[in-house]
Amino acid sequence: MGRRSRGLWAVLLPLALIGAAEVEQDRFDVVVIDAGHGGEDEGARGPRGLTEKELVLDVARQLASRLEAQGLRVVLTRKDDRFVPLEQRTAIANDARADLFVSIHANAARSARVRGIETYFLSLEASDDAARQVARRENDAFQRVKLPGLGEGDPLLSILGDLMATEHLRESNEFARLAQGELATLDGRPSRGVKQAPFVVLMGLQMPASLVEIGFVTNQEEGQALRGAARRAEIARALTRAVLEFGRRYDARRGTHRQDATGEGG
């Protein structure tokens, strides 16, 4: 090989490697799972003592295990019973350069008759008063975070404006609908639907992000089911299917492919 040929390869080979790295980055392979609340913040509490923080951590761990079995890298914002501040949860997800952020919560209502599963993605305005109340309750966990007012030129508006100007909002909506569709099949009852609300935990993330309310711990029937291992495993399986389907669509849009272990997610 001549001197000029060696010089040309010295230029082209690094460029090829950079191109391969960029393709690798575009593949759906990192998921951040956020178990809501934790530590001194119990979240919602059912009449028989079931706490949101314990319930969602168990589901988050099961979901992580199933996704890892499918070859995905999973990052948990908390692995045990501790309070993780908002800015740390956001930093964990952004530092991991995740392709999807899933925040898992459990719901509560003054009326014990209210039940069902609902999913959310970020919006400056809530879909309805019920969504506004849910966001207010979940945001109370981050009282130490001073939210700015929503005036003209406000930093929060800039964050949301940047998010809405990208594909992240559309993909957040897409995953929320996939998750809701899978979860709604668990007991055959009408779905509470996909909604939008200004959840603090979803702000500032540089990836598609959704929040899932997996049921009402304040409803006697639903709370009793959520106490059991069978229901929690069903929820983890349903969310696994939603994540894998979202990943397939994500890769298809970018022209990349990931080899799955199975199509269903166990």
C-alpha positions in Angstrom: 0.0 0.0 0.0 1.4 3.4 -1.0 2.0 6.4 1.2 -1.0 8.2 -0.3 -3.3 5.2 0.3 -2.2 4.8 3.9 -2.8 8.5 4.4 -6.3 8.2 2.9 -7.1 5.3 5.2 -5.8 7.2 8.2 -8.5 9.8 7.4 -11.4 7.5 6.4 -11.1 4.9 9.1 -11.8 7.3 12.0 -14.7 8.8 10.1 -16.1 5.3 9.6 -15.8 4.5 13.2 -17.5 7.8 14.2 -20.3 7.0 11.8 -20.7 3.5 13.3 -20.8 5.0 16.8 -23.6 7.5 15.8 -25.7 4.6 14.4 -25.2 2.7 17.6 -26.3 5.8 19.6 -29.5 6.1 17.5 -30.6 2.5 18.4 -33.2 2.0 21.2 -31.2 0.4 24.0 -31.4 2.5 27.2 -34.5 2.9 29.4 -34.7 4.8 32.6 -37.4 3.6 35.1 -38.4 6.0 37.8 -40.2 4.5 40.8 -42.1 7.5 42.3 -41.7 8.8 45.8 -39.5 6.9 48.4 -38.0 7.4 51.8 -39.9 9.8 53.9 -42.2 10.5 51.0 -44.7 7.5 51.0 -46.9 8.8 48.2 -50.5 7.6 48.3 -51.6 5.2 51.1 -54.4 2.7 50.9 -56.9 2.0 53.8 -55.0 -1.3 54.6 -51.6 0.3 54.7 -50.4 -0.2 51.2 -48.0 2.6 50.3 -47.4 3.9 46.8 -43.6 4.0 47.3 -43.4 0.3 48.1 -45.8 -0.8 45.3 -44.1 1.2 42.5 -40.6 0.1 43.5 -41.6 -3.5 43.3 -43.2 -3.0 39.8 -40.2 -1.0 38.7 -37.7 -3.7 39.7 -39.8 -6.4 37.9 -40.0 -4.2 34.8 -36.3 -3.6 34.9 -35.6 -7.3 35.1 -37.8 -8.2 32.2 -36.3 -5.4 30.0 -32.8 -6.5 30.8 -33.7 -10.0 29.8 -34.6 -8.5 26.4 -31.1 -7.1 26.0 -31.9 -3.5 27.0 -29.8 -1.5 29.5 -32.0 -0.3 32.3 -31.3 2.5 34.8 -33.4 2.9 37.9 -33.6 6.3 39.5 -33.9 4.5 42.9 -33.2 0.9 43.7 -34.4 1.0 47.3 -36.5 2.9 49.8 -35.0 6.3 49.6 -36.1 9.8 48.5 -34.4 11.0 45.3 -34.7 14.7 44.6 -36.1 15.9 41.3 -32.9 17.3 39.9 -31.1 14.0 40.6 -33.8 11.9 38.8 -33.6 14.2 35.8 -29.8 14.1 35.8 -29.7 10.3 36.1 -31.9 10.0 33.0 -30.1 12.7 30.9 -26.6 11.4 31.9 -27.6 7.9 30.8 -28.7 9.3 27.4 -31.8 7.2 27.7 -34.1 6.6 24.8 -37.2 6.5 27.1 -38.1 7.6 30.6 -41.0 5.7 32.4 -42.2 7.1 35.8 -44.3 4.6 37.7 -46.9 5.9 40.3 -50.1 4.7 42.0 -53.2 6.9 42.3 -55.5 8.0 45.1 -58.9 9.6 45.3 -61.2 10.9 48.0 -64.0 8.6 46.7 -63.2 4.9 47.3 -65.2 4.1 44.2 -62.7 5.6 41.8 -60.4 3.0 40.1 -58.5 2.4 36.9 -55.2 3.0 35.1 -54.2 6.2 33.3 -51.0 7.4 31.6 -49.7 10.9 31.2 -47.2 12.9 29.1 -46.0 16.4 29.6 -48.1 19.5 28.9 -48.2 23.0 30.3 -51.9 22.7 30.7 -53.7 19.7 32.2 -56.2 17.8 30.1 -59.0 18.2 32.7 -59.5 19.0 36.3 -58.9 15.4 37.4 -55.5 15.4 35.6 -54.7 18.7 37.2 -55.4 17.2 40.7 -53.2 14.1 40.0 -50.3 16.3 38.9 -50.7 18.5 41.9 -50.6 15.5 44.2 -47.5 14.0 42.6 -45.7 17.3 42.4 -46.2 17.8 46.1 -43.3 15.3 46.5 -41.0 18.0 45.2 -42.0 20.8 47.4 -38.3 21.7 47.8 -38.2 22.6 44.2 -39.3 26.1 43.6 -41.3 26.2 40.4 -41.1 29.4 38.5 -44.2 31.4 37.5 -45.5 30.8 34.1 -45.0 34.3 32.7 -43.6 35.5 29.4 -39.9 34.7 29.0 -40.0 32.2 31.9 -37.4 29.5 31.9 -40.0 26.8 32.3 -41.8 28.0 29.1 -38.4 27.7 27.3 -37.9 24.2 28.5 -41.4 23.2 27.4 -41.1 25.1 24.2 -37.9 23.2 23.3 -39.6 19.9 24.2 -42.6 20.6 22.1 -40.5 21.7 19.2 -38.9 18.2 19.0 -40.1 14.7 18.3 -39.9 13.9 22.0 -43.4 15.1 22.7 -44.9 13.1 19.9 -43.0 10.0 21.0 -44.0 10.6 24.6 -47.6 10.5 23.5 -47.0 7.4 21.4 -45.5 5.5 24.4 -48.2 6.7 26.7 -50.9 5.2 24.4 -49.0 2.0 24.0 -48.7 1.6 27.7 -52.3 2.5 28.3 -53.4 0.1 25.6 -51.5 -2.8 27.2 -52.5 -2.0 30.8 -56.2 -1.5 29.9 -56.4 -5.2 28.8 -55.6 -6.5 32.3 -59.1 -6.5 33.7 -61.2 -5.7 30.7 -62.7 -2.5 32.3 -63.0 0.8 30.6 -59.7 2.7 30.5 -59.2 6.1 32.2 -57.2 7.1 29.1 -54.1 9.0 28.1 -53.9 12.5 29.5 -51.6 15.5 29.7 -50.5 17.5 32.8 -47.5 19.6 34.1 -45.7 16.9 36.0 -42.5 18.2 37.5 -40.7 14.9 37.1 -41.2 15.0 33.3 -39.7 18.5 32.9 -36.2 18.9 31.7 -35.8 15.4 30.3 -34.0 15.1 27.0 -35.9 12.0 25.8 -39.5 10.7 25.4 -41.1 10.5 28.8 -44.4 9.3 30.3 -45.9 8.8 33.7 -48.0 5.7 34.5 -50.6 5.6 37.3 -51.0 1.8 37.7 -54.2 1.9 39.8 -55.9 3.4 42.9 -54.7 2.2 46.2 -57.7 3.9 47.8 -60.1 1.6 45.9 -60.8 -1.5 48.0 -60.9 -4.0 45.1 -58.0 -2.4 43.2 -55.9 -1.9 46.3 -56.3 -5.5 47.3 -55.2 -6.7 43.8 -52.2 -4.3 43.9 -51.1 -5.9 47.2 -50.7 -9.2 45.4 -47.7 -10.5 43.4 -49.9 -11.6 40.5 -51.2 -8.1 39.7 -47.8 -6.5 40.0 -46.4 -9.1 37.6 -49.2 -8.5 35.1 -48.4 -4.8 35.2 -44.7 -5.4 34.7 -45.4 -7.7 31.7 -47.8 -5.2 30.1 -45.3 -2.4 30.5 -42.6 -4.6 29.0 -44.7 -5.2 25.9 -45.3 -1.5 25.6 -41.6 -0.6 25.9 -40.5 -3.3 23.4 -43.2 -2.2 20.8 -42.1 1.4 21.3 -38.5 0.4 20.8 -39.3 -1.4 17.6 -41.1 1.7 16.2 -38.2 3.9 17.5 -35.7 1.9 15.6 -37.8 1.6 12.5 -38.0 5.4 12.3 -34.2 5.7 12.5 -33.5 2.8 10.2 -31.8 0.7 12.9 -32.8 -2.7 14.3 -32.3 -4.5 17.6 -32.5 -8.2 18.0 -35.1 -9.2 20.6 -35.0 -12.3 22.8 -38.7 -12.7 22.4 -41.5 -10.6 21.0 -43.6 -10.5 24.1 -41.2 -9.7 26.8 -41.8 -12.7 29.0 
